[in-house]
């Protein structure tokens, strides 16, 4: 039994597909299948029911996979301890990131970082908050960039920056004539919101007291801030965008932005790991790089902002 075989069965379990697992592990499907078959022969059991679609572990296979997962986490920790002792930046580092942060933050630092540190293989995966928590607990990712919420005390975190919510208003909407938006102004508005489970949406619903946001006839849910922006630009309703999106806007698009009235709803963006995380040399370098890539005024919460 080898660590490589354990990696293969865990990959198949996670992806529920041999071809996808082989691609993830960067081997051919025959190689992956052969190695798993050898492990099954060695143990004298079937780990997967190959007749099921998607691929499903057998009862005993499930237990083998769970133990293999634990072994892989411990083996990876040994490598991490050695890398940290050497202050090495090489190897693979996996980061989860919220989809409402990624398009606006990653272009600010990712291309330069990969150029400056070619020895580092940085893998970035877009995930929602609950997916990030599970992935950190299972050691599927090393760290995550997300929004600080309640009940995150059992993780370790560092503040990266603070980001205001900005209203994006159609020229045909009554709020277009206003210089700033109050929460009371949103009553009976046609609002484009993300689906439930996105903290960007959930924080706005809470702050603006949009209790009926999911079922309201004047509120619609799709899946992308960029899609909502196109809807607004074409003359329908309002939506909300993060502050880091502003530099990407054209002059004509900037005419549609409206700040919130004081107190301005603001989200705290953090870097989060498990408390047992050991690769602090890499982490601190990433934190410093990200902080230097955002405007200085976003590094602290000012007295006109309210963290939501």
C-alpha positions as CSV (number, residue, x, y, z in Angstrom):
1,X,0.0,0.0,0.0
2,X,1.5,3.4,-1.0
3,X,0.6,7.0,-0.5
4,X,0.1,7.3,-4.3
5,X,-2.5,4.6,-4.2
6,X,-4.2,6.4,-1.3
7,X,-4.2,9.7,-3.3
8,X,-5.8,7.9,-6.3
9,X,-8.7,6.4,-4.2
10,X,-9.4,9.7,-2.5
11,X,-9.5,11.5,-5.8
12,X,-11.9,9.0,-7.2
13,X,-14.1,9.3,-4.1
14,X,-14.1,13.1,-4.3
15,X,-14.8,13.3,-8.0
16,X,-16.8,10.1,-8.4
17,X,-15.3,9.5,-11.8
18,X,-12.2,7.6,-12.8
19,X,-11.3,9.8,-15.8
20,X,-11.7,13.0,-13.8
21,X,-9.6,11.6,-11.0
22,X,-6.9,10.6,-13.4
23,X,-6.8,14.1,-14.9
24,X,-6.7,15.6,-11.4
25,X,-3.8,13.3,-10.4
26,X,-2.1,14.0,-13.7
27,X,-1.9,10.4,-14.8
28,X,-3.6,8.3,-17.4
29,X,-6.8,6.6,-16.5
30,X,-5.3,3.1,-17.2
31,X,-2.5,3.9,-14.7
32,X,-4.9,5.1,-12.0
33,X,-7.3,2.2,-12.5
34,X,-4.4,-0.3,-12.4
35,X,-2.9,1.1,-9.2
36,X,-6.3,1.0,-7.5
37,X,-6.9,-2.5,-8.7
38,X,-3.5,-3.6,-7.2
39,X,-4.6,-2.0,-3.9
40,X,-7.9,-3.9,-4.0
41,X,-6.1,-7.1,-4.7
42,X,-3.6,-6.5,-1.9
43,X,-6.4,-5.8,0.6
44,X,-8.7,-8.5,-0.8
45,X,-11.7,-6.2,-1.1
46,X,-13.5,-4.0,-3.6
47,X,-13.1,-0.3,-2.7
48,X,-15.5,1.0,-5.4
49,X,-18.6,-0.3,-7.0
50,X,-17.7,0.4,-10.6
51,X,-21.2,-0.5,-11.8
52,X,-22.7,2.5,-10.1
53,X,-23.0,5.9,-11.7
54,X,-21.5,8.0,-10.4
55,X,-18.8,5.7,-9.0
56,X,-19.6,4.8,-5.3
57,X,-17.4,3.3,-2.6
58,X,-18.4,0.0,-1.1
59,X,-19.2,-0.1,2.7
60,X,-15.7,-1.3,3.5
61,X,-14.2,0.9,0.8
62,X,-15.7,4.0,2.5
63,X,-13.8,3.1,5.7
64,X,-10.5,2.5,3.8
65,X,-10.9,5.9,2.0
66,X,-11.5,7.7,5.3
67,X,-8.4,6.3,6.9
68,X,-6.4,7.0,3.7
69,X,-7.5,10.6,3.8
70,X,-6.2,10.9,7.4
71,X,-2.9,9.3,6.4
72,X,-2.5,11.7,3.4
73,X,-3.2,14.7,5.6
74,X,-0.5,13.6,8.1
75,X,2.0,12.9,5.3
76,X,1.4,16.3,3.8
77,X,1.9,17.9,7.2
78,X,5.4,16.3,7.4
79,X,6.3,17.9,4.1
80,X,4.9,21.2,5.2
81,X,6.9,21.1,8.4
82,X,10.1,20.5,6.5
83,X,9.3,23.2,3.9
84,X,8.6,25.7,6.7
85,X,11.9,24.9,8.5
86,X,13.7,25.7,5.2
87,X,11.5,28.8,4.7
88,X,10.8,27.3,1.2
89,X,8.2,28.8,-1.1
90,X,8.3,26.0,-3.6
91,X,5.6,23.3,-4.0
92,X,1.9,23.4,-4.5
93,X,-0.2,25.9,-2.4
94,X,-4.0,25.7,-2.8
95,X,-6.2,28.7,-2.1
96,X,-10.0,28.8,-1.9
97,X,-11.6,32.1,-2.8
98,X,-15.1,33.5,-2.9
99,X,-16.5,34.1,-6.4
100,X,-17.4,37.7,-5.3
101,X,-13.8,38.4,-4.5
102,X,-11.8,36.5,-7.2
103,X,-12.5,38.6,-10.3
104,X,-11.6,41.8,-8.6
105,X,-8.7,40.8,-6.4
106,X,-6.8,38.1,-8.3
107,X,-5.8,40.3,-11.3
108,X,-4.2,42.7,-8.8
109,X,-1.6,40.3,-7.5
110,X,-1.7,36.9,-9.1
111,X,0.2,37.5,-12.4
112,X,3.0,39.3,-10.7
113,X,3.2,36.7,-7.9
114,X,3.6,33.8,-10.3
115,X,6.2,35.7,-12.3
116,X,8.2,36.5,-9.2
117,X,8.0,33.0,-7.7
118,X,8.0,30.5,-10.5
119,X,9.0,27.8,-8.0
120,X,5.6,28.0,-6.4
121,X,2.6,26.3,-8.0
122,X,-0.4,28.3,-6.8
123,X,-3.8,26.7,-7.4
124,X,-6.8,28.9,-6.9
125,X,-10.3,27.4,-6.6
126,X,-13.6,29.5,-6.4
127,X,-15.8,28.2,-3.6
128,X,-18.6,29.5,-1.4
129,X,-18.0,30.0,2.4
130,X,-19.4,26.6,3.6
131,X,-17.4,24.8,0.9
132,X,-14.3,26.6,2.0
133,X,-14.8,25.6,5.6
134,X,-15.2,21.9,4.6
135,X,-12.2,22.0,2.3
136,X,-9.9,23.5,5.0
137,X,-11.1,20.9,7.5
138,X,-10.3,18.1,5.0
139,X,-7.0,19.6,4.0
140,X,-8.2,19.9,0.4
141,X,-7.0,23.5,0.4
142,X,-4.2,25.2,2.4
143,X,-5.8,28.6,2.9
144,X,-8.7,30.7,1.8
145,X,-9.6,34.3,1.0
146,X,-13.1,35.0,2.2
147,X,-15.3,37.3,4.3
148,X,-15.2,37.3,8.1
149,X,-18.5,36.0,9.4
150,X,-19.7,34.8,12.8
151,X,-18.6,31.3,14.0
152,X,-15.2,31.2,12.5
153,X,-13.3,31.2,15.8
154,X,-12.0,27.6,15.3
155,X,-10.0,28.8,12.3
156,X,-7.0,31.1,12.3
157,X,-7.4,34.3,10.3
158,X,-5.6,37.6,9.3
159,X,-7.4,40.7,8.0
160,X,-6.4,41.6,4.5
161,X,-8.6,44.6,3.8
162,X,-12.0,46.2,4.2
163,X,-14.3,46.6,1.2
164,X,-17.4,48.8,0.8
165,X,-20.7,47.6,-0.9
166,X,-21.5,50.0,-3.7
167,X,-25.0,50.4,-5.3
168,X,-25.1,50.1,-9.1
169,X,-28.2,51.9,-10.4
170,X,-30.0,52.0,-13.8
171,X,-30.4,55.3,-15.4
172,X,-34.1,54.6,-15.6
173,X,-34.4,53.9,-11.8
174,X,-35.8,56.6,-9.5
175,X,-32.6,56.2,-7.3
176,X,-30.4,57.4,-10.2
177,X,-31.0,61.0,-9.2
178,X,-29.7,60.4,-5.7
179,X,-26.1,61.1,-4.7
180,X,-26.2,58.3,-2.1
181,X,-28.4,55.4,-1.1
182,X,-30.1,54.8,2.2
183,X,-31.4,51.4,3.2
184,X,-34.9,52.9,3.4
185,X,-34.6,53.9,-0.3
186,X,-34.5,50.2,-1.3
187,X,-38.2,49.5,-0.4
188,X,-40.1,48.4,-3.4
189,X,-37.0,48.5,-5.6
190,X,-36.3,46.1,-8.4
191,X,-33.1,44.4,-7.0
192,X,-30.8,41.9,-8.6
193,X,-29.3,39.7,-5.9
194,X,-27.0,36.6,-5.9
195,X,-28.5,33.2,-4.8
196,X,-28.7,32.3,-1.2
197,X,-25.4,30.9,0.2
198,X,-23.3,33.8,-1.1
199,X,-22.3,35.9,1.9
200,X,-22.2,39.0,-0.4
201,X,-26.0,38.6,-0.7
202,X,-26.6,37.5,2.8
203,X,-24.8,40.4,4.4
204,X,-26.7,42.9,2.2
205,X,-30.1,41.3,3.0
206,X,-29.3,41.6,6.7
207,X,-27.9,45.1,6.6
208,X,-30.6,46.5,4.4
209,X,-33.4,44.5,6.2
210,X,-34.4,42.8,2.9
211,X,-36.3,40.1,4.8
212,X,-38.3,39.0,1.8
213,X,-35.5,39.2,-0.7
214,X,-35.7,35.6,-1.8
215,X,-39.5,35.5,-2.5
216,X,-40.2,39.1,-3.2
217,X,-41.7,39.8,-6.7
218,X,-39.4,42.7,-7.0
219,X,-36.2,40.8,-6.3
220,X,-34.7,38.3,-8.6
221,X,-31.8,35.8,-8.1
222,X,-29.3,34.7,-10.7
223,X,-25.7,33.8,-10.2
224,X,-23.2,36.5,-11.2
225,X,-22.5,40.1,-10.3
226,X,-21.3,40.8,-13.8
227,X,-24.7,39.5,-15.2
228,X,-26.6,41.8,-12.9
229,X,-24.4,44.7,-14.0
230,X,-25.4,44.1,-17.6
231,X,-29.1,44.0,-16.6
232,X,-28.7,47.4,-14.8
233,X,-26.8,48.9,-17.7
234,X,-29.7,47.9,-20.0
235,X,-32.2,49.8,-17.9
236,X,-33.6,47.5,-15.2
237,X,-33.3,48.0,-11.5
238,X,-30.3,48.1,-9.2
239,X,-27.6,45.7,-8.0
240,X,-24.6,45.9,-5.7
241,X,-20.9,45.6,-6.5
242,X,-17.8,45.3,-4.3
243,X,-15.5,48.3,-4.0
244,X,-12.6,46.6,-5.8
245,X,-14.7,46.4,-8.9
246,X,-14.6,50.2,-9.3
247,X,-11.2,50.5,-11.1
248,X,-12.4,48.0,-13.8
249,X,-15.4,50.2,-14.7
250,X,-15.5,52.5,-17.8
251,X,-16.4,56.2,-17.4
252,X,-20.0,55.5,-18.6
253,X,-20.3,52.6,-16.1
254,X,-19.0,54.9,-13.3
255,X,-22.1,57.1,-13.9
256,X,-24.2,54.3,-12.4
257,X,-22.4,53.9,-9.1
258,X,-23.9,55.3,-5.9
259,X,-22.3,55.0,-2.4
260,X,-24.4,54.0,0.6
261,X,-25.2,56.8,3.1
262,X,-23.2,56.7,6.4
263,X,-22.8,54.2,7.9
264,X,-21.5,52.5,4.8
265,X,-21.9,48.7,4.8
266,X,-18.4,47.1,4.6
267,X,-17.1,43.6,4.5
268,X,-13.9,42.4,6.1
269,X,-11.8,40.3,3.7
270,X,-9.5,37.8,5.5
271,X,-7.0,35.0,4.8
272,X,-8.1,31.9,6.8
273,X,-6.3,28.6,7.6
274,X,-6.7,25.9,10.2
275,X,-5.1,26.5,13.5
276,X,-2.7,23.6,12.8
277,X,-1.4,25.3,9.6
278,X,2.4,25.4,9.5
279,X,3.6,27.0,6.2
280,X,3.7,30.6,7.6
281,X,6.5,31.7,5.3
282,X,4.3,31.2,2.2
283,X,1.2,32.5,4.0
284,X,2.9,35.7,5.2
285,X,4.4,36.4,1.8
286,X,0.9,36.0,0.2
287,X,-0.7,38.3,2.8
288,X,1.9,41.0,2.3
289,X,1.6,40.7,-1.5
290,X,-2.2,41.0,-1.3
291,X,-2.2,44.0,1.1
292,X,0.3,45.9,-1.1
293,X,-2.0,45.3,-4.1
294,X,-5.1,47.1,-2.7
295,X,-5.6,50.8,-2.1
296,X,-4.1,51.9,1.2
297,X,-7.4,53.4,2.4
298,X,-8.9,49.9,2.3
299,X,-6.4,48.4,4.8
300,X,-8.3,49.9,7.8
301,X,-12.0,50.3,8.8
302,X,-12.7,54.0,8.9
303,X,-15.3,55.8,11.1
304,X,-17.9,56.1,8.2
305,X,-17.9,52.4,7.6
306,X,-19.8,49.6,9.4
307,X,-18.6,46.0,9.2
308,X,-21.5,43.7,8.3
